[in-house]
Each structure stands twice: as structure tokens, then as C-alpha cells.
Amino acid sequence: MEMNKKAARYQRLHAQLAELMGKTSDPHARMATIAALLFHKMDYFFWCGFYRLRKGELIVGPYQGPLACQVLTKNKGVCWAGINQEKAIIVPDVQQFSGHIACDSRSRSEIVVPFRDSLGKIAGILDVDSDRLAQFDEVDARQLERIVALLGLNGADGKP
């Protein structure tokens, strides 16, 4: 997708999600809403969902797409890289990522974006996979960071 078109679509999705987040403060409902809307509106998203950090484990949360790994092996894979580095990670080809965890063999590229709790600690990660190579870029990273801020767990309002 062309970058300007992609950015404009994310702007529309952000606005829609900002309105929807006003309906509840429940974090699971918010995660489910974000995952569902992104999965159904971004045609290159093969899997979209959240992993929550609980007692040192990354445990699957609300998601859309094929069956997910329930618990991710500690300090292995793209999700743990995002948690440990505390930043968005873009992987153009998951086969080239050392330690990649293949929950579904059809996944080809991936992006992860961490989110924080009210104390500013990493609380989990938004994980998005595509069944096509090299589908994610800095536009996705920046816009998905804005979207996870809408969770409201860190007091952020998700505004640009």
C-alpha cells in the first residue's frame, strides 16, 4: 500500500478507535476492539492481537486470525525482542529472524509494538503478522504506537 494512502487509512482508524475507546475503560474490551478493527480494515494483516506480560510470561490476549501460541517462550522471538528492547520491531522476513516463534507457518513478516501500564512499565505487546513478505514499515510502527496509546493504560490519550 502506498505510504500516504496507508497513513490516511490509519488516521481514519485512529479516529474511529478513539471514539470506540470512550465506551469502556476495560483493557480487554479495548484490546479486542483494536485487534478486530485492525484485522478487518488492513488487508495485509494476517494475524493481529495482543500478548500480555503476566508474571514474567507473554500470554495471548484478544486477537483476530488463526490460532495463536498461548504462551511465548521467554526471551525468544519477535514479541520478546519488542518487550526487551522496549520499542517497535519490524521484521520483513520472519525466516531471517533468529529465534522466530512460528505459531502459524504462513506468517512471513511481522511488526510488534509494546504498550505500558499506568506506572510506565511494559505491560505487553501488539503483534501483527502478514502472510506476505516485507509488509510493514515506519508508517505502520508510528501509527500502531498511536493506536496502542488509545488503550489508556499509561494515561495517554492517543493524540498525535
Secondary structure, 3 states (H helix, E strand, C coil): CCHHHHHHHHHHHHHHHHHHHCCCCCHHHHHHHHHHHHHHHCCCCCEEEEEEEECCEEEEEEEECCCCCCEECCCCHHHHHHHHHCCCEEECCHHHCCCCCCCCCCCCEEEEEEEECCCCCEEEEEEEEECCCCCCCHHHHHHHHHHHHCCCCCCCCCCC
